[in-house]
């Protein structure tokens, strides 16, 4: 039982290492984390109800997770194509578009929630 628990903890340690590395070294992830922090502060200011918190935190985590995925794709492309390559550009553009669309969804949801407090 102990070895099973150690294996699980060990596997989670890799995930936390990646999380910390991304937050410390990736500018795009840092920007999304700061925006998420600002949104959380706004939620405390307006006293969001529990359902709003669940939605807002889910949106924040979805945007940050998509930014992590985008960074992974960029790293892979940069490794496979150290020089400029049109294929790598296309892949990176698609990944960036994914983050943009997820961010739009999160913004729409956030505006919908906030309109109940501002209007």
MDAnalysis code that builds the backbone (N, CA, C; Angstrom):
import MDAnalysis as mda
import numpy as np

u = mda.Universe.empty(357, n_residues=119, atom_resindex=np.repeat(np.arange(119), 3), trajectory=True)
u.add_TopologyAttr("name", ["N", "CA", "C"] * 119)
u.add_TopologyAttr("resid", np.arange(1, 120))
u.add_TopologyAttr("resname", ["UNK", "UNK", "UNK", "UNK", "UNK", "UNK", "UNK", "UNK", "UNK", "UNK", "UNK", "UNK", "UNK", "UNK", "UNK", "UNK", "UNK", "UNK", "UNK", "UNK", "UNK", "UNK", "UNK", "UNK", "UNK", "UNK", "UNK", "UNK", "UNK", "UNK", "UNK", "UNK", "UNK", "UNK", "UNK", "UNK", "UNK", "UNK", "UNK", "UNK", "UNK", "UNK", "UNK", "UNK", "UNK", "UNK", "UNK", "UNK", "UNK", "UNK", "UNK", "UNK", "UNK", "UNK", "UNK", "UNK", "UNK", "UNK", "UNK", "UNK", "UNK", "UNK", "UNK", "UNK", "UNK", "UNK", "UNK", "UNK", "UNK", "UNK", "UNK", "UNK", "UNK", "UNK", "UNK", "UNK", "UNK", "UNK", "UNK", "UNK", "UNK", "UNK", "UNK", "UNK", "UNK", "UNK", "UNK", "UNK", "UNK", "UNK", "UNK", "UNK", "UNK", "UNK", "UNK", "UNK", "UNK", "UNK", "UNK", "UNK", "UNK", "UNK", "UNK", "UNK", "UNK", "UNK", "UNK", "UNK", "UNK", "UNK", "UNK", "UNK", "UNK", "UNK", "UNK", "UNK", "UNK", "UNK", "UNK"])
u.atoms.positions = np.array([
    [0.826, -1.200, 0.000],
    [0.000, 0.000, 0.000],
    [0.866, 1.257, 0.000],
    [1.957, 1.222, 0.785],
    [2.822, 2.392, 0.844],
    [3.478, 2.677, -0.498],
    [3.917, 1.632, -1.183],
    [4.587, 1.853, -2.464],
    [3.602, 2.421, -3.491],
    [2.338, 1.990, -3.440],
    [1.322, 2.530, -4.337],
    [1.119, 4.013, -4.068],
    [1.026, 4.381, -2.803],
    [0.845, 5.779, -2.421],
    [2.063, 6.610, -2.806],
    [3.244, 6.050, -2.632],
    [4.466, 6.752, -3.031],
    [4.486, 6.999, -4.533],
    [4.041, 6.026, -5.320],
    [4.002, 6.181, -6.771],
    [3.043, 7.296, -7.171],
    [1.896, 7.336, -6.523],
    [0.903, 8.380, -6.825],
    [1.474, 9.756, -6.485],
    [2.045, 9.884, -5.309],
    [2.634, 11.160, -4.885],
    [3.758, 11.557, -5.824],
    [4.564, 10.599, -6.226],
    [5.676, 10.862, -7.136],
    [5.167, 11.387, -8.479],
    [4.095, 10.780, -8.986],
    [3.525, 11.223, -10.266],
    [2.975, 12.647, -10.142],
    [2.321, 12.957, -9.041],
    [1.811, 14.311, -8.843],
    [2.945, 15.318, -8.708],
    [4.079, 14.888, -8.195],
    [5.194, 15.820, -8.039],
    [5.668, 16.331, -9.395],
    [5.621, 15.488, -10.431],
    [5.987, 15.939, -11.777],
    [5.020, 17.027, -12.250],
    [3.745, 16.816, -11.994],
    [2.744, 17.799, -12.412],
    [2.960, 19.127, -11.697],
    [3.233, 19.072, -10.414],
    [3.461, 20.314, -9.668],
    [4.755, 20.998, -10.098],
    [5.773, 20.207, -10.451],
    [7.012, 20.799, -10.974],
    [6.726, 21.552, -12.267],
    [5.925, 20.954, -13.143],
    [5.567, 21.606, -14.396],
    [4.744, 22.861, -14.161],
    [3.826, 22.784, -13.216],
    [2.993, 23.942, -12.879],
    [3.847, 25.099, -12.386],
    [4.739, 24.814, -11.466],
    [5.599, 25.855, -10.906],
    [6.544, 26.406, -11.972],
    [7.120, 25.521, -12.783],
    [8.035, 25.981, -13.838],
    [7.304, 26.901, -14.816],
    [6.112, 26.514, -15.228],
    [5.346, 27.349, -16.146],
    [5.011, 28.704, -15.552],
    [4.607, 28.707, -14.290],
    [4.265, 29.976, -13.625],
    [5.489, 30.864, -13.420],
    [6.645, 30.250, -13.259],
    [7.863, 31.023, -13.002],
    [8.557, 31.490, -14.284],
    [8.407, 30.748, -15.386],
    [9.249, 31.004, -16.548],
    [8.514, 31.341, -17.845],
    [7.221, 31.143, -17.905],
    [6.495, 31.377, -19.152],
    [5.675, 32.657, -19.039],
    [6.023, 33.660, -19.828],
    [5.395, 34.981, -19.741],
    [3.888, 34.909, -19.998],
    [3.458, 34.141, -20.980],
    [2.030, 34.052, -21.296],
    [1.237, 33.421, -20.149],
    [1.795, 32.393, -19.551],
    [1.137, 31.758, -18.406],
    [1.087, 32.739, -17.234],
    [2.160, 33.470, -17.022],
    [2.189, 34.467, -15.942],
    [1.109, 35.525, -16.148],
    [0.968, 35.996, -17.377],
    [-0.049, 37.015, -17.666],
    [-1.440, 36.467, -17.371],
    [-1.715, 35.250, -17.814],
    [-3.035, 34.656, -17.553],
    [-3.265, 34.448, -16.059],
    [-2.221, 34.083, -15.329],
    [-2.350, 33.897, -13.879],
    [-2.646, 35.222, -13.186],
    [-1.994, 36.294, -13.624],
    [-2.253, 37.615, -13.038],
    [-3.683, 38.046, -13.340],
    [-4.129, 37.851, -14.577],
    [-5.512, 38.190, -14.915],
    [-6.475, 37.380, -14.056],
    [-6.173, 36.099, -13.880],
    [-7.004, 35.259, -13.020],
    [-7.047, 35.764, -11.592],
    [-5.898, 36.211, -11.079],
    [-5.842, 36.758, -9.722],
    [-6.705, 38.021, -9.619],
    [-6.641, 38.876, -10.624],
    [-7.457, 40.097, -10.626],
    [-8.944, 39.740, -10.629],
    [-9.314, 38.754, -11.430],
    [-10.713, 38.323, -11.480],
    [-11.153, 37.772, -10.126],
    [-10.282, 37.023, -9.457],
    [-10.608, 36.512, -8.123],
    [-10.807, 37.665, -7.140],
    [-9.967, 38.679, -7.220],
    [-10.137, 39.863, -6.358],
    [-11.477, 40.536, -6.626],
    [-11.852, 40.635, -7.890],
    [-13.154, 41.218, -8.244],
    [-14.274, 40.365, -7.652],
    [-14.122, 39.060, -7.703],
    [-15.123, 38.165, -7.124],
    [-15.292, 38.385, -5.630],
    [-14.180, 38.584, -4.919],
    [-14.280, 38.873, -3.485],
    [-14.940, 40.230, -3.244],
    [-14.613, 41.196, -4.074],
    [-15.196, 42.532, -3.925],
    [-16.722, 42.486, -4.085],
    [-17.192, 41.741, -5.076],
    [-18.630, 41.667, -5.335],
    [-19.325, 40.539, -4.573],
    [-18.588, 39.778, -3.798],
    [-19.157, 38.687, -2.996],
    [-19.911, 37.677, -3.873],
    [-19.178, 37.090, -4.832],
    [-19.791, 36.088, -5.701],
    [-20.403, 34.971, -4.866],
    [-21.513, 34.437, -5.349],
    [-22.108, 33.272, -4.707],
    [-21.305, 32.025, -5.129],
    [-21.595, 30.900, -4.505],
    [-20.815, 29.684, -4.727],
    [-20.873, 29.229, -6.183],
    [-22.050, 29.340, -6.822],
    [-22.165, 28.928, -8.218],
    [-21.305, 29.815, -9.117],
    [-21.264, 31.098, -8.833],
    [-20.435, 32.012, -9.622],
    [-18.956, 31.702, -9.422],
    [-18.572, 31.377, -8.183],
    [-17.182, 31.015, -7.918],
    [-16.776, 29.774, -8.707],
    [-17.645, 28.777, -8.719],
    [-17.336, 27.542, -9.448],
    [-17.119, 27.854, -10.929],
    [-17.982, 28.663, -11.491],
    [-17.866, 29.013, -12.910],
    [-16.617, 29.842, -13.168],
    [-16.392, 30.861, -12.346],
    [-15.253, 31.763, -12.551],
    [-13.926, 31.016, -12.397],
    [-13.784, 30.238, -11.346],
    [-12.537, 29.491, -11.135],
    [-12.341, 28.461, -12.250],
    [-13.411, 27.838, -12.697],
    [-13.305, 26.892, -13.819],
    [-12.816, 27.596, -15.081],
    [-13.338, 28.776, -15.346],
    [-12.909, 29.532, -16.524],
    [-11.437, 29.950, -16.411],
    [-11.045, 30.398, -15.229],
    [-9.644, 30.791, -15.013],
    [-8.721, 29.599, -15.254],
    [-9.061, 28.462, -14.678],
    [-8.226, 27.268, -14.837],
    [-8.224, 26.771, -16.275],
    [-9.350, 26.904, -16.970],
    [-9.409, 26.492, -18.372],
    [-8.495, 27.359, -19.236],
    [-8.499, 28.668, -18.996],
    [-7.629, 29.561, -19.761],
    [-6.157, 29.252, -19.465],
    [-5.825, 29.091, -18.196],
    [-4.428, 28.802, -17.844],
    [-4.007, 27.440, -18.388],
    [-4.883, 26.452, -18.317],
    [-4.560, 25.123, -18.862],
    [-4.349, 25.194, -20.369],
    [-5.165, 25.980, -21.064],
    [-4.975, 26.097, -22.511],
    [-3.673, 26.826, -22.831],
    [-3.281, 27.757, -21.970],
    [-1.995, 28.436, -22.160],
    [-0.831, 27.471, -21.946],
    [-0.964, 26.577, -20.978],
    [0.056, 25.531, -20.792],
    [0.144, 24.648, -22.044],
    [-1.011, 24.239, -22.576],
    [-1.011, 23.405, -23.780],
    [-0.365, 24.149, -24.943],
    [-0.667, 25.427, -25.082],
    [-0.065, 26.236, -26.130],
    [1.454, 26.279, -25.965],
    [1.915, 26.456, -24.750],
    [3.356, 26.510, -24.496],
    [4.025, 25.181, -24.824],
    [3.369, 24.075, -24.509],
    [3.904, 22.757, -24.842],
    [4.045, 22.617, -26.355],
    [3.011, 23.009, -27.077],
    [3.037, 22.914, -28.539],
    [4.150, 23.790, -29.106],
    [4.302, 24.988, -28.574],
    [5.374, 25.874, -29.037],
    [6.752, 25.267, -28.772],
    [6.933, 24.681, -27.577],
    [8.219, 24.048, -27.248],
    [8.528, 22.890, -28.187],
    [7.523, 22.085, -28.462],
    [7.722, 20.948, -29.382],
    [8.093, 21.462, -30.771],
    [7.376, 22.461, -31.252],
    [7.676, 23.018, -32.582],
    [9.075, 23.606, -32.626],
    [9.446, 24.338, -31.582],
    [10.784, 24.940, -31.552],
    [11.880, 23.879, -31.521],
    [11.597, 22.752, -30.881],
    [12.568, 21.664, -30.824],
    [12.675, 20.943, -32.170],
    [11.527, 20.667, -32.780],
    [11.524, 19.943, -34.048],
    [11.962, 20.807, -35.230],
    [11.659, 22.098, -35.140],
    [11.977, 23.029, -36.229],
    [12.757, 24.215, -35.672],
    [14.063, 24.053, -35.418],
    [14.840, 25.149, -34.828],
    [14.915, 26.376, -35.733],
    [14.861, 26.164, -37.044],
    [14.817, 27.280, -37.984],
    [13.353, 27.539, -38.345],
    [13.110, 28.703, -38.935],
    [11.739, 29.033, -39.321],
    [11.195, 27.970, -40.266],
    [9.977, 27.541, -40.006],
    [9.311, 26.561, -40.852],
    [7.836, 26.913, -40.917],
    [7.295, 26.948, -42.093],
    [5.887, 27.334, -42.288],
    [4.942, 26.372, -41.576],
    [5.309, 25.082, -41.522],
    [4.471, 24.104, -40.817],
    [4.418, 24.405, -39.325],
    [5.568, 24.734, -38.755],
    [5.605, 25.064, -37.326],
    [4.803, 26.331, -37.049],
    [4.905, 27.301, -37.938],
    [4.144, 28.543, -37.774],
    [2.647, 28.261, -37.751],
    [2.205, 27.410, -38.671],
    [0.785, 27.055, -38.757],
    [0.320, 26.362, -37.471],
    [1.106, 25.436, -36.984],
    [0.779, 24.720, -35.749],
    [0.694, 25.697, -34.576],
    [1.681, 26.577, -34.466],
    [1.698, 27.552, -33.378],
    [0.517, 28.515, -33.478],
    [0.188, 28.923, -34.697],
    [-0.958, 29.817, -34.886],
    [-2.257, 29.155, -34.454],
    [-2.423, 27.887, -34.781],
    [-3.621, 27.159, -34.359],
    [-3.702, 27.060, -32.836],
    [-2.577, 26.774, -32.219],
    [-2.552, 26.662, -30.750],
    [-2.868, 28.013, -30.106],
    [-2.323, 29.083, -30.674],
    [-2.600, 30.419, -30.147],
    [-4.073, 30.781, -30.348],
    [-4.641, 30.376, -31.474],
    [-6.066, 30.628, -31.728],
    [-6.932, 29.896, -30.705],
    [-6.516, 28.702, -30.332],
    [-7.247, 27.952, -29.305],
    [-7.296, 28.734, -27.992],
    [-6.145, 29.262, -27.567],
    [-6.093, 30.055, -26.337],
    [-6.981, 31.295, -26.479],
    [-6.932, 31.933, -27.629],
    [-7.749, 33.116, -27.862],
    [-9.238, 32.802, -27.741],
    [-9.671, 31.706, -28.348],
    [-11.087, 31.338, -28.281],
    [-11.515, 30.989, -26.858],
    [-10.690, 30.260, -26.148],
    [-11.004, 29.931, -24.752],
    [-11.071, 31.217, -23.920],
    [-10.169, 32.154, -24.187],
    [-10.169, 33.428, -23.466],
    [-11.435, 34.224, -23.771],
    [-11.886, 34.191, -25.034],
    [-13.143, 34.860, -25.386],
    [-14.314, 34.257, -24.621],
    [-14.356, 32.932, -24.574],
    [-15.427, 32.254, -23.828],
    [-15.400, 32.687, -22.368],
    [-14.217, 32.698, -21.770],
    [-14.087, 33.085, -20.363],
    [-14.516, 34.538, -20.157],
    [-14.149, 35.410, -21.084],
    [-14.535, 36.822, -20.969],
    [-16.048, 36.980, -21.072],
    [-16.672, 36.264, -21.987],
    [-18.128, 36.340, -22.138],
    [-18.817, 35.867, -20.867],
    [-18.353, 34.765, -20.320],
    [-18.924, 34.241, -19.070],
    [-18.713, 35.251, -17.936],
    [-17.510, 35.822, -17.855],
    [-17.221, 36.805, -16.809],
    [-18.087, 38.042, -16.926],
    [-18.264, 38.534, -18.134],
    [-19.115, 39.715, -18.344],
    [-20.553, 39.393, -17.960],
    [-21.010, 38.210, -18.320],
    [-22.372, 37.801, -17.962],
    [-22.558, 37.783, -16.443],
    [-21.582, 37.262, -15.739],
    [-21.666, 37.224, -14.267],
    [-21.596, 38.637, -13.693],
    [-20.662, 39.446, -14.185],
    [-20.482, 40.785, -13.639],
    [-21.648, 41.727, -13.929],
    [-22.350, 41.522, -15.023],
    [-23.427, 42.445, -15.345],
    [-24.501, 42.450, -14.261],
    [-24.638, 41.347, -13.565],
    [-25.590, 41.291, -12.460],
    [-25.183, 42.150, -11.279],
    [-23.916, 42.492, -11.176],
    [-23.419, 43.306, -10.079],
    [-23.239, 44.774, -10.470],
    [-22.993, 45.024, -11.733],
    [-22.692, 46.388, -12.170],
    [-23.945, 47.123, -12.600],
    [-24.857, 46.421, -13.275],
    [-26.056, 47.076, -13.805],
    [-27.133, 47.149, -12.758],
])
